[in-house]
Amino acid sequence: MWVLNSVLIVILLALFGNWLYLKIQAKRMGGALTNEEFEANMRKAQIIDVREKADFKKSHILGARNVPFSMIRSTYSEIRADLPVYIYGDSVGLSVRAVKLLRKNGYTNVSFLQNGFSKWEGKTKSSKY
């Protein structure tokens, strides 16, 4: 029984550690935007949804383009570096990783939606399939 408890404690510590790491990374990088900030300036920016295609098709922020995180390494060059880039996903983790990748590749004006798509209150586009 103590082995099972030990394994559960290790798993919980690992999950908490990952969550804390992502929070620290997001804070250190800067670029987190509230819903209001994101919506106020999104018409001047490229809106990139890093969720997978099926999630994007279900619902996405109006005007967003889908560049799944699983494909961003091979397709980031299709995103213009001379315009602001606003990124969002379901989790802050994916958004932070995408921002980090773009900044590493020379993009300087990259921000992300602080609380992810699930907390988005602005206009969305949905489709039935």
N, C-alpha and C positions, 0 to 999 in steps of 0.2 A: 504494500500500500504506500509506503514512504517513497518508493521509486516513482510511482504514478504521480504523487504530489510534487516530487522534485521536477519531473518532466513538465508538469503543468506550470510550475513556477518559472522554469527556464523559458518556456514558450511565452508566458505573459511578460517577462522581463525583456525578451527579444522584441515583442510587439511594441512595448512601451518605448524601448530604445530606438526603434525605427521611427516611431511617431515623433519622439523628441528630436531626433536627428533632422527630420524633415522640417520641423518647426524652426529649428536653429538655422538651417540652410535658407529657408524662406526669409527669415528676419535679416540674416547677413547679406543676402543678395539684394534685398529691397525690391521694389517693383510690384508689391502686393496692392491691388486696387479694390476698394469697396464696390458694391453694386452701383452706388451713385457715381463714383469716379469713373468706373468702367463705362457706364451708359452715357455719361456726359461727354466723353471724348471718343467714343467708339466710331463715330462717323469719319474721323480723321485717321483711323488705324485699320490695319488688317486684322480681322478677328479670326483666330485659328482655334478650332475645336480639336483637341488631341485624343478624343475618345474614339473607339472603334466605329466603323461604318454603320453597323446595325443600330448602335445607340444614337448616332448622329441622325440617321433617318427617322427614328422615332420622334425626336424633338431636339431642336438646337436654337441657339440665339440667332435671331433674325439678322441676316447678312454675314453669318459665319461661313468659313470654308473648312472642310474636314481634311486634316492631315493627321491620321492616326499616329499615336506615339510609336507604335510598332514599325512605322514606315518613315518616321521623321529623319532618321540618319541618312536615308537615301534620297529624300525629297525636299530637305530644307532649303536647297538652293532655289526652289520655285517660289520661296517667300522673299519679297523685296526687302533688302536691307536698308533702303533709303526712306522707308516709311515706318511709323511706329507699329509694333506688333503686340497685340493683346491675345493672350493665350488663356484657355480654360479647359477644364476636364471635370470628371466626376470627383476626383480627389486632388488635393493640393500637391500630393507627391508627384503625380505625373506632370502637372503644370510646372513645378519647380525643376524637374529633370529636363523638360523641354526648354525652359528658359535658360538653364545652365548650358545645354547643348548649343543653342543659338548664340549665346554670348561667347562661348568658346570659339565659335566660327565667325566672329566679327560683327554680329548684330549688337548694336549698342542701345537701342530704344525698345526694350522688350519688357512687358509687364504681364501680370497674371491676375485672374479673378480670385480674390482672397479666400472666399468660401466655396468655390466650385459651382458647377452648374446646378446642383440640387438646391442651392439657396438663391438662385437667380430669380429676380422678380420682374425683370423687363420683358420686352416682347420676344416671343419665340415662334418658331415655325414647326409645325408637326405634320406628319404624314401617316397615312394608314397603309400598311402593306402586309 
